[in-house]
Each structure stands twice: as C-alpha cells, then as structure tokens.
Amino acid sequence: MQAVGIIVEYNPFHNGHHYHLQSAKEETNADCVIAVMSGHFLQRGEPAVVSKWARTKMALKAGADLVIELPYAFSTQQADTFANGAVAILEHLKASYVCFGSEHGNTQSFLKFSRLLKEHEHAIDEHVQSYLKVGNSYPKALSLAMKNITNEQIGLNMEQPNNILGVSYVKAIEKQHASIKPHTITRIQSHYHDKMLSETEITSATSIRHALFQDIIDVKDLSRYMPNPVIQGLKDYQTQIGFLHNWELYFPFLKYQLMTHSPESLQAIYEIEEGIEYRLLNAIKEALSFEDFLSKVKTKRYTRTRLQRMCVHILTNTKKNELSKSPSTAYIRLLGISQIGRLYMKQIKKDVSVPIVSTVSQCKHVDLSLDIKATNIYSSPLQEPIRSQFLKQEYTQPPIMI
C-alpha cells in the first residue's frame, strides 16, 4: 500500500478541503491518506473552531484514513518549524508523498525557490533582516530579498500563506533528507484570506469563520460550502458545547494572564522579544476586546499572525525553556483511523521508529504535556460539567474509528 500525506487544520472542513483530499489521493495514486492535523491551537495563532476530536470525525468521514495530531510544539510555530514537524511525522509513517494546496500550483517552482534559498542563504538572510528593520513583514521581506539577489523568475508570491508553507515543506524534506516527495495542487477559486463568502461552492475557511462569528449566517445555511456530515458535526458541537471557539471567548483569560505579568516575567514567554512586552502590557489596559487589543499592538513588523501566536503562548504560559524552534518528533499521536488506515498501519508498524500513542496514559513526553496544557486552556470557556468531561476525554479517548 502507498500513502499520501496531507497537512491540515480543517478550521472548519469545507468543500475546498474535500477537493484537496480527493485530488491528493487521485494524483498520487495513493491507497491511504494520512492527515497530520493541528490540535486545539493553530499555526496562525488561533483556537480551532471545534475540538480536534470533532475535526477528526469530519476528516475520516471525508475520506482520510489516518488522522495524526501535529503537536503544540509544532502547530503554533512559524512556517518552517510547523513544516518540519509535519514532514517528520509523515516520514516516520512511510508516506510516499506530501500533497499541499497552493496558490501557484507548480511543484517545480517550489523546488526551484528552495534551491535558490539554499544557494544564496547568507545574502538573502542579510537582505531579509534589512527589510524587516524598516517595517516589512517576513513574507514581504523574503520576496524583496529574493528579487534583489536572484535574477531568475520563479512566479511564487510569498505573501500568499499556502505558498509560504509549500516552500517550507520542500525545505523540510531537503533538511531531513527525507524520502517523501512534494506534490502541489492549485487552490481553486477562493483565496485563503477572502472574508466574503463565495458565490460558488468553494469558499475559504476564513470567510466561513467570518460569517459565523459576525452573525452573518447560521451553520445550517452553510451547506453550499461544506459536506453534510460537517454541517451536522458543527451543529452537534454547538448543541453539546454551547458555542464555536474564537479568540473573543479567550480574551478574558488572556487579559488575566497579561495583567499578572511584569515586563520581565513576560520576557520568559516563548516568542516574546524585541521589547514587544511593553506594547502588549500597555495595550491590554485599554483594550475592550481581542480585536481592539490586536489593533493597538499590530504594526508592519508585528503581523496579526505573529501577534496571535504570541498570545497563544501567553495564554498557555509556555516558556522559552519549554519550547524551541527545532523540537523533535518523539511520538505519533493517533486521533482517528479508517479500515484502510488499519491495514496500512499493520503494514508499516514494525518499521515506525517512534512510539505510536493511542491514549495519553501511554506516553510521558514533555511535548505531550504541552498538548495536554493546550487542551486545558482550550476548555477554559466551557461550563461545568461539560468542561470536566472535555478534559477527561483528553486522557481516555481512544482513536476514533470509522
């Protein structure tokens, strides 16, 4: 059996994700689809709309065969670290391909971009730093540096987030000397950051979240954009938990954390650097909401994504000595599995060199303790006894089987 890996968040799962999943399987002739999925906090520094267990069910019903949790140590980091963790997991699981969606859609362009980055590493780094110092975001600084250093036309817009991740996946494969091959599929119709719902059946997860949290639309009215099992899953989650998760629910907890910190103690939190602690502490005193808080802190240098990741680490009180920019993949946590997935695991299990964790009690690794802490914080807005039941699930839930 041959497997293709996809690296996902499903926040929430929609028709574009379904297209990507099915296309990945078809274009690589894979028998098994391995979805490496972020847990309760995501790469852009956001809480997932619904729990990892709810999203696992959605992924399995849509055609994924294995759903593996991308640990907090990777899932809430910048693109290169995020990609390194996900690629390492797929390599451990003997996937033949990693298939990612991109705005560009040409795998060779990603390979070329990665090659040029490696060939001109020091010169590009120097230019990137100079562009950052005058207030450019990292993606913009990288685009400008690449344009100045190389004369080759690549056609990759590095201000598109999926292109950034695509390059990071290729870099991770090369860095790890992995046998897995990259393959990209063009994103169709809707762009990642689009906030308006599309007139077609494909719309961005951003637009779905915007519509839900701005009370523009109800879950039941999103059937045009999402498979029926996902619609039902979101409705069931709302009924059971009482809400869908977003940053505003966590703002009181973030405010509490910040108000108990001094600038010196805040410096110990992962990713807090360059004096941003003073800006954060000043803004929190006046902010009326999370959006208001971000607007007071955000600059060209400090993008929304970067600030949101900082806020996640403040919320979870994750220290610099607990996390690094190059963590290792010491375990594989299985969240869900299909019948095909069971056959595939039977085929490869003896060759997997790290523990496969089915329940938390099986593993004591420090990164797993970060995942547990993230779940504890994710559950903070829940009411009792739902919250206690939710926390118990982290320890007792076996892999979901479909």
N, C-alpha and C positions, 0 to 999 in steps of 0.2 A: 504493500500500500504506500502511496505517496501523499504527503501532506503539504498544504499551503498555509502559511501563517498570515494573519491579519492583525493589525494593532489598532485597538478601538477604544472608544469611550461610551458610545451609544447614549448620548445625553440630550434627548432620548433617541431611541432607534427610529429611523424613518425610511421612506422608500429609497432614498439615495444610498443608505447603508445596505439595504437589501440588494440593490443593483451591484454594489461593490462586492458583497459577499458571494453572490452567484457568479459574477464575472470573474472573480479571483479563482474560483473553483474550475470554471469552464476554460479560461485562458491558459491555465497551467496544467490542465488535465489531472487535477488532484482528486484523490478519493476521500480525503479528510480535510476539514477546515478547522484550524486551530486559531481561536480568537484570544489574544492576550489583551485583557481589558483592565483599565484603571479601576481602582476600588472606589471609596466614597469621596475622595477629593481628586480633582483632575488637573491636567497639565497646565491649563490656563488659570489655575488658582481658584477654582470654583467647587462648591459642593455639587455632587451629582443630583439631578432632579429626583431620581428614585434610587433606592439602595442597590448595591452590587448584586444581591440575590434576585431582585425584580428584573434587573437588566440581563442577568444570566438566563433567566427563563425566556425573555424576549429573544435573546441571541440563539438559543437552542431551537426555539420554535421557528426561527427564520432560516435555519439550516447550518448553524455552527455545530461542530461535533465535539470540540473540547473548548471550554472556557476557563482560562487561567488568569488569576489575578496578577496584575502588574503592581508590585509592592509600592507602598507610600514612598519608600526611599528613591524610587524612580518616577512615579506617576505625577509628582508635584514639582518636577525639576525642569530646567531649560531643555531645549530640544535634544542636544547631544546626549545628555545623561538619560533622559527619557528613552531615547532610541537605543542606547547601549543596553539598558536593562531588558527591553522588549526583544531585541535581536538575540541576546544571550539566552533568554528563555526558549525562543524558537529553535535556536541551535541545539540546546540541550534536548529538545523534543524531536530532533531529527527532521525538521521541516525542510522541504526542498526549495521552497520559495517564500519570500516575504512580499506580499502584494499590498501596495498602498495607493490610495487615491491622490491625485494631484491636479492642480490647475493646468499643468503643462502637458502631461500625458505621454512623454517620450523618455523611456528608461535610459537611453544612451546619453541624453542631456544631463541626467543626474550623475551618471558615471563620469562624464567629462568635467562637470563642475567640481566633483570631489577630487578628481585628479589634479585640476588646476589649483585647488586649495592646498593640496599637499605639496605640489611643486613650488608654490610661491608663499609658503606658510608664513615665514617671518615678515616678508614685505607686506603681505595682506594684513597680518596682525598689527603691524605698526600703523598702517593707514586706518584700520578699523578703530584703533584707540584714538587717533587724532580726530576722526569723525564723531566718535562718542563724546569727546571733550567739548565739542561745540553744540551738543544737544541732540544729536541724531539718535534714533532708536538703533538697536543692534542690527535688525534686518536691513534697514536703510544704510547703515554704515558699511555692512558687508557688501551690499550691492554696489555702493560707490567705490569701495576699495577694489573689488573685482574688476570693475570697469576701468579703473585707473592703471591697474597692474598688468592686466592681460589685454591683448588686442583681439582675442577670439570672441566671436558672437555665440552665446550659449542659448539665449532666449528664456532663461529662467528668471521670473520675477520673485526675488527673495522676500518681498513684502507680503507674499501670499503664504499663509501659515502651513498649508499642506506641502508646498514646495520646500519650505524650510525643513519640515520633518522628513521629506523624501531624501534630501541631501544628507540629513543626519543618519537615516537608516543605512545609506550606502557607506558613509564614513564608519559607522559601527561595524558593518560587515568586514570592511578592509582592516580596521583596527584590531578586530578579534581574529582575523584570518579565518573567518567562518566559511563553511561550505555552502551556506544558504545563498540563493540568487535573488536579486531585487527584480521586481516587475511592477510597473505602474499602470493604473487605469485612469483615464481622464474623468475628472468630476463633470457631471452633466448638469447643465442649465443653471443651477443656483450656486452662488459663491458663498464661501464659508461665513463671511461676516454679514451677509444680507440680513437685514432686520425685518423686511417686509415679506409676508407670505407670498409664495409664487402663484402664478395663475395656472401652472401645470401641476403634475402630480409629484414633482421633485422640488422640495424646498429645503433650506438649511436648518440644522438644529438650532442655530442662533435665532432664526425667525420664529420657530416653534416656541422656544423658551420666551421670547419677547412677547408673543401673542398670549401665552398662558399667564405670564406674570404681570402683564399690563391689562389683564381682564378684557382683552380684545376678543377672545374666543374661548369656548369651553372645550375640554378634552374630547367630548363626544363629537364635536364638529371638525375634528382634525382627521377624519377617516380618509379624506382625499390624499393625505400626505404620509400616512402611516398604516402598516398592515393591521388588520382587525385584532389579532392577538395582542399587539402592542397597545392599541386603544383600550382594550379590555384590561390589560395589565396596569395601565396608568389609572384607570377608573377604580380598579380594585385597591390600588395602593392609596389613592386619595381617600377612599372609604375607610380603609383599615387604619392608616396613619393620621389622616386628617388634613394633609396638605402635601404639596410637592415642594422639594427643598430649593431654596435660593439664598443668596447672601444676606438679604434683609432679615431672615429668620435668625441668623447667627450674629448680626450686628451687636445686640446687647452683650453677648459673650465676648466678642472682640473688644468692645469698649471696656468691659470689666478687666480683661487681660492688660490692655494698654494703660488703663488708669492705675493699675497696681505696679507698673514698671517705672523705673528711673531710666534716664538715657543710658547709664552704664549697664544696667541689667538687661536692657533691650538689645544692647550690642552682642550679647551672648546668643541671641536667636539666629538661627540659620538664615542666611541671605541678607541680614541687616548689616549695611555697610555704608561707607562714604558719608556719614552724618545724617542719613535719612531718618534716624531715630528721632531727631529733634522735630523734623517736619511732621512725622506721624503723631508725636505726642502733642504738638500744638494743634493739629487739625482735629484730633479726637475730642478736644474740649468744646468745640463749637459745632461739630457735625450732627445733623439731625437724622441722618440715615446713612446706610453704607454708600449709596451713590453720591450723597453730599460729601461724605468723607473722602472718597476717591477723587472727586473733583477738586478738593482742596489740596490734595497731595500730588496729583498727577502733573508731570512735566514731560517735555520731549524726551528727556533722558530716562525718566521713570515711567514706562508704559503701563497701561492698565494691567496687562498680563503679569508683568514683573511685580507690581504692587499687590495684586491679588495673591500671588504665590507667597510673598512676604506675610500677608495677612493670614494665610492658611497656617504658616509655621508659627506665627504669634498665637493664633487660636489654639493650636495643638501644643504650644510651648516646646517646640522642637529646637534643641540647641545645636550649635555648631559642632560640638563634640559628639552628637548623636548621628549626624548625617554628614556625608561627604559628596563631592561632585563626581566621585568614581566608586560608588558602592558595588558590592559583588552580588551575584545571584546565587544565594546559598540554599535555596529551596524553590520548589514549584508548588503553588497552592492551587489545587483543582477546585473550581467552583461548580462546574457542570459538565456533563458528558452524555453523548448520544450512544446508540447501539454501535454505530460505525466508530465512534470515538473509543469505545471499549475494545473493539477489535484492534484498532491502531495501537492503543496503549499496551495491549497484550503482546503486540509485535515488537515494540521498542523498549519496553520497561526495563529489561535486563541491561540495556545499554545506556540508560539515563544515569548520569554520574552524580546527581544531587537528589536529596530526598523529595519525594512527591507527597505533599501534605494534603490529606483529605479532611482532617479536623484539626483545630488549633492545638489540642492537647498532645498531638504527635510531635510538635516542634517547639523549641525554646529559643530560636534565633532572635537576635536583637532587632532585625528588620521586621520580624513578625510582631514584636512588641509595639513597633511604630504603627503597624496596621491596626492592631487592637486599640491603641490610643486614638487613632483617627476615627475608628468606629464609635468609641466612647463619646468623642466630641460631636460626631455627626448625629448622634442620638439626642444631643442636648435639648433641642426644641420639643421633643416628644413628651406627651403627657403619660403619667403612670396610669395603669400598669403596662401600657404599650412599650414604654421605654425599657423597662426591665426585661420584657420578653424579647425586644430587639437586641439588647446586649447579650442575652443568653444565647441567641441564635449564632452569634459570632463564634462561640465555643462548641456548640452542639450540632450545627447544621452540617450534614454530610453533603457531598456533591449532589447537585440536582440532576436527576436522570430523566431523560425523555426517550 
